[in-house]
Amino acid sequence: MLKLSLYPILRVSRKANAIQTISGGKISRAFYSKIFDCSFLFEFILSFYLFLSFQAAIAKSNSMKSRESLIPKSAFFLPSLRKKLLTIVAFALVVNPVSSASEADVSSVVESAISEITYMLENDFPTEQVYVGIEAMFDAYADTDYIGKISLGRPWLDMTTNQKKLYIKEFQGYLSRKYINYFPRFIGGDYEVISITTNETNNSFEVVTQMNLSHRPPFPVYWYLTTINDEPRIQNIIVDDLNLLALEKKIIGVLWEKSRGNVRTLIGTVANR
């Protein structure tokens, strides 16, 4: 019942961000900015190619002594030329790939994740409600599929589709129960985004935030995100000596060994941990 009542509330900010992104034109700007980056080179190649093609068409027309043939077979409508033009456009987009995820989108995901958690903690939400909220936060902003399968490693490849779905479901619940005891240390603090670094090769991002708490000096928190279906998703968090991905990989590895390679045993252990 708590889950049903809290879940829509937690989703409001995510939907608002999505609406803001669309209405603000961020997706369109990100798309066209990539096209414009190579526009001068593209226009030069296209213009030069059309000029040569037009000259060739005129020469062919003169040799056939038929000026009428130039009209229906003008350079722009030759089938071979259309194919080559499409090739040029495709090449330009591959050289300069398009991504609809902007730095503003990435920053918004990190800020929303922090805000939703701190809001619940600072307003003394019941423990069960905070647990449901953290689980909803992971579902909305984190790539738990990636975190879960990387934590498990090689055995993931041998699982059936149903086993993978069940494992990820229980793994997400396990993360929520675990980090409900970790996040309270940030109560009463504030944060600011220091830098955002984009890796265009694999369309990933590193966001560095600075946490300011009254009982200790400011310290950085590193957020690593990727883009899935044009939405930024958190894949790892590093704060102090905690590397979420490395830690879970070690823990799940130990649980796998204890299960003696039995998938059902592993899933049951993760579900009750």
N, C-alpha and C positions, 0 to 999 in steps of 0.2 A: 504493500500500500504506500509505503514511504517512497519507494522507487517510482511509482506511477505519479505521485504528487510532485516530486522534486524534479524529475527528468525534464518536463517541458520548461521549467523555469531556467534550468541550466542551459538549455538549447537556445534561449532567446538571443544571447550575445552572439552566438555563432551565426544564427540566421541574420542578425542585424549586420554583422561584418560582411556577410555574403551580399546582402542587399546594397550595402554601402559600396562595396567593390564594384558591383555592376552599375549602379547609378552614378558612381563617381568616374566611371570610364577607365578604371585601372587596367582592366583586361584589354580594352581597345588600345589604350596608350602603350601597353607593353607589347602588343602585337605589332602595331604600326612602327614603334620605335625600332624594332628589329628589322623591319623592311626598309625603313629610311636609312639605317646604318649602312646598307650596301646599295642605296638607291643610285648614287652617282655612277658607280661602276656598272651597275645593271643597265642604266639608261644609255651609257656609252656603248656597251656591248650590243644592246638591242638596236640602237640607232644605226650603228655601223653595219650590223648584220642585215637590217632592212634595206639599207642603201645598196649593199652589194647584191642582195636578192632582187631589188627593183631594177638595177642595171642589167642583171642577167636576164630578167624577164623581157626587158626592152630589146636586148641583143637577140634573144630567141625570137621575139616577134618580128624584128626586122629581117632576120634570116628566113622566116617563113612568109615574109611579105604580106602579113596580115595584121593590121593594126587592131582589128576587132578582137583578136585573140587575147590582147593584153587586158581587156576589161574583165572578162569572166575569170581569167587566170592571173589576176593581179597578185603581187608578192604576198599580200596579207592573207590570201585565201588558198594558197598552194598547200595541199595536204602535207607535203614533206616539210614545208616551212613551219606549219602549225606544230608538228611533232618536235621540231628542233627548238621552237620557242618555249614549249612546255618543258623541255629538258633544261633550258637555261633558267627558267623560273624555279624548277625543282632544285637545281644545283645551287642557286642563290640562297634558297631557304635552308638547305642542308649545311652550307658553309656558315650561315648565320642563323642557327635554329631559333624557333619562336617558343617563348615560354610565357604563360599568362600569370605566373606567380611573380609578384614584385617584392621588393624589400619591405614595402609597407604591409603587404599581406603577411609576410613572414613575421615581422615585428608584432602584428596584431594577434597572431596565433600565440606567441609567447606571452604577451601581455594578458590575453584573455585567460590562458591557463593559470597564470599567477594570480590574477584578480579573483577568479572563481574560487580557488582554494583558500586564499587569505580571507575572502569575504565570509566563508563558512566558519573558519577557525576563529576569526575575530568577533563574530557574533554568537559564539557559543552554541553552534548547531549541535544537536545530539550526535553521539559517535556513529550510530547507524546511518544517520542522514549524511554525515561527512563521508563515510565510506561509500555510499551510493553516489555522492557527488564526485568523489575522486574517480570512481569507476566510469562515470559519465564523461569526466574530463579526459581520461585516457582514450575513451571511445571517440570523442569529438576531435581531439587534437594530436593524438599519438599514433604512430604506426606500430601497433601492438603485434601485428602479423610478423613484421620484420624483427622486432625485439624478441618475440617468442621463438622464431625459427633459428635466429642466430644464437640465442642462448642454448638451444638444444643441440645445434650442430648437425653432424652427419646423420643421426637417427631420424631427423625430420624427413629425409628423402625416402625412407622406408615406410613411412606412415601412410595409411589410406586417407582419402579425402575427408571422410567422417571423423577419423582420429585427429586429423589436423585441426578441424573446426572445433572439436571438443577440447583439445589441448589449449588452443588459443583462448577459448572462452574461460577456461579455468585459470589460465596464466594471467589473464587480465584481472580476474578477481583477486588472484594472489598478489599482484602488484598493488592493487588498491588497499588491501588489508595491511600490506607491509609498509607502504609509504604514508599511511594515516598516522603512523607513529614517528615519522621523520619530519613532515612538514610543520608541525607545531613550533619548531625552533625558530621559524621565520615570523611568528606572530609579533606584531608591533613594529615591524620594519617596513622600509620602502625600497624601491628599486628604480633603476634607470637603465635604458638601453645605451650601451657604450659604443658598440660597433656591430655592423652586419657585413659579413664577407660572403660573396657569391662565388661558387665554383660552377662555371658554365659547362664544364666538361660532363659532369654527371648531374647537373641541375640541383645541386645541394647548397645548403647555407649554414654558416656558423654565426650565431647571435651571442654576443657577450653582454650580459647584464651585470650591473654592480648592485649588490645587496647591502643596505645600510641598516644595521641593527644597533640598538642602544648599548648592548652588553659586550660588543666586540668590534674591532676595526672593520671597515668595509672590505668586502671580498667579492671576487668575480664568480659568476655562474655561467658556464658554457652550454649552449643549446645547439644541437645539431639536427637539422631538418632536411627533408627531401620533399619533392613535389609528386603527389599522387592524384591523378585526375584533376590537375590544375590547382590542387589545394595543398598548402604546406603541411607536413606532418612531422612531429617530433620523433626522432629515432634514438637519440641519446642525450643524456644530461650529465655534465661533470661539475661537481661542486666539492671543494676541499679534496678529501681523499676518496670521494665517492664517484665512481664511474659506473653509471647505471648498467650499461651494456656489458662491461667486463665483469661486474659483480654478479649479474644474473647468469651469465655464461658459466661462471665458476660454480654457482649454487646449483643450477639445473644439471650441470655435468655430474656433480656429486649425487644428486637424486637419481639420475639415470643409472649410475653404477650401482646404487643401492637397490634399484628395481630389477637388477640383473637382466636388463634389456627387455623387460615386459612393459609394453606401452600402457596397458590398462593400469598397472601398478603405479607407473609414473604419474599418469593423469589423476589418479586417486590421491596420490601424495601431494601433488600441487594444489588440488582442490581443498585439501584439509590443512594446508600449511598456513 
